[in-house]
Amino acid sequence: MDFFAAGMILASYVSGGVPTGFFLARALKGIDIREHGSGNPGAANVYRVVGPVAGLATLAFDAAKGFAPVFLAARFAPEHGGWLPAACGGAAIVGHDWSPFLGFGGGKGVATTAGVFAALCPKALLVSYSAFVAGALLTEHISVGSMAASGVFPLAAAAAGADAATLGLAAPAALLILYRHVPNIESLRTGRPLAARPKASTG
């Protein structure tokens, strides 16, 4: 791996780590979004706590964090083949989930992962989005839709003829989304709502 490729992967991680929802909630309401609602800094919680405009803006920017590194790697470093765009996409997802700006905490990565695969394999993403809509509408839980979409995506990518690098990223990315939704699974099982992270003591 050359220095240019390594730099692109590192830049993808850092840009992926920019916590859109956290910054919007702080700017618009003066709050730490991690201490409200579900405690997640992603689009769904921002939508509920801060409002629809902030929620949709978070969704758009988080998706762009995934799409842009993949697009730029494919556009400006085609000599590296498919592995560099996939690596940059993976780095953006890791950056979002373990943000250096939030003490290596972060969101669930659904929007950023969608952005990555919108660039890598849009046909499979459309199938996955259909699973998201079905799951969310049938259960009235966005988290179920997200898990359904992530479960379907690797199979959809394979059926769409995605290249080896994309397929190599699809399964880990899907498993990571499911892993990040473990608290939601427990909440659904027990019927108890997710609680925000408690505030640190100042005493």
N, C-alpha and C positions, 0 to 999 in steps of 0.2 A: 504494500500500500504506500503511495507517495504522500508527500506532505499536503498537497492540494486536497486529495480525497480525505485525509485525516482531518484537515481543517473544516471541510464541508460537514463531516459527521459531527464534529464538536460544535460547530455553529448550529446545526440542526437540533442538537440536544439543548443548547442554551436558548435558542428561539422557541423551541417547543416548551421550555420551562416557564416562559412568560405567563403568569397567572392572570389571564384576562378577567375572569369573574371576580377575583380578589381585588384587583385594581379598580374595576368599575364600581363594586360595592363600596369600597373605601371612598372613591371620588364622589359618588352620587348620594350616599347615605351616611358616610362616616363610620361604617361598621366593618368589622372583620367577618366576612361571610362564613368563615369556619365556625363561628360561634352562634350561628342562627340556622333555623330550619334543620336540614339533615346534616349540616356541617360540611357539606361537599362544596368546593368552589367551582363546580361545573354549571353548565347552562340551566339545567332544570331547577336547581336550588336557587340560582340567581333570579330566574324567572319568578319563582314563588315569593322570594323575600324582597327583592329590589324592584321587580316589575318586568312586564313583557319586553319593553324596548331593551333594557339591559340584558335580559335573558337571551333574546335573539342576537344581540350584538356579541355576547359571549359565545354563542353557538357558531356564529360566522367566523369570528376571529380564531376560535379554537380549531375549527375545521381548516382554516387557512394556514395555521401553524403546521398542519400535517401535509397539506397539498403543496405548499410553496417549496419546501426542501426537496421533495421528490421531483417536482417539475424542474427546478433549477439544476439539480444534479443530472437529469436526463438531457437538459438543454445545453448545458455548458461543459459537461464531461462525458460525452457519449462513448468515448474510447474505453471507459470502464465497464461498459455493458450494463446489464440489468442489476448487478449486485450493488452498485453505489446508490442508485435511487432507493432501493429497498433498505439499505443500511441507513441512509439519511432518514427515511420514514420511520424506521425502528427507533432511531435516536430521538426523533421528535416525540414519539409516543412515550418513551422512557422519561424524557425531559418533562412532559406534562404530568405524568404520574408521580415522578419524584423530582419536583421542581427545586432547583438550587435557590430560588427566590423565596421558597416557603419552608426552609429547613428540611428539604428533601421529602416534603409531603406533597400532595396534589390531588387531582381529581381521578375519575375513573377512566378517562381517555377515550370515551366513545366518539365524541366529535372529532378529536384529533386523528383517531384511527380511521374514521370515515373519510377525512380529508386525504390521508395517506393513500387509501385504496381508491379514492376517486381519481387519483393520478395514476395509480399502478394498474387497476383493473376495474374500470367503471361498470362494465356489464355485470360483474359479480356483485358489485355494491348495490345495483338496482334490485337484484334478487334479495339481498340481505335487507335492504330498506323495506321491501314488501313484508318480510318476516317481522321487522320491527313494528310496522303499522298494525299487522294482524295481532301480534302479541300485546301491544299497548291497548288496542281497542277492545280486545276480548277480555282483558283482565283489569283495564283501567289503571295500569301501573306502567310508567315509562321504563322502569328498571326491568320489567319482564320483557318488554319489547327489545331493549338493548341486549339482554341475554339471548333472546331468540335470534336476533340478527347476528350476534357473534358466533352462535352455534352453527348457523347456516353458512356463514361466509366461506370457510375453507373449502367446503364441498362445492359451493357455487364458483369459487375461483378455479378449482380443478376442472369443473365442467366447462368453464369459459375458456380453457386452454391457456391459463396464465403461465408465465415463464417460471423457471425453477426458483429464482430469487424471490419472486412474489409469493409463490407457494410456501417457500421456506419461512417467510414472515407471517403468512396468514394464520397458521395454527397457533404459534406463540402469542400473536396479538389477540386472537380470540380467547385463548386461555387466560391471558392477563385481564381482559375485561371481565370474564367470569370470576376470576379471583378477586378483583376489586369490588365485585358485587356480593361477596360473601355476607357482609352486614345486611344488605337488602334481602338476601335469601332468608336469613335468620329473622328479620323483621316480618317478612311475609308469613313465615312459618308460625310465629308466635302471635301475630296480629298487633305487635307493638310498633309504634312509629320510631324511625331513626332519631336519635338524639344528637344534637350538635356537640362538638367538642367542648368540655367545660372550660371556663375562663381560668387562666392561671391566677393563683392567689397573689395578692399584692401586700399581704400582711407580713 
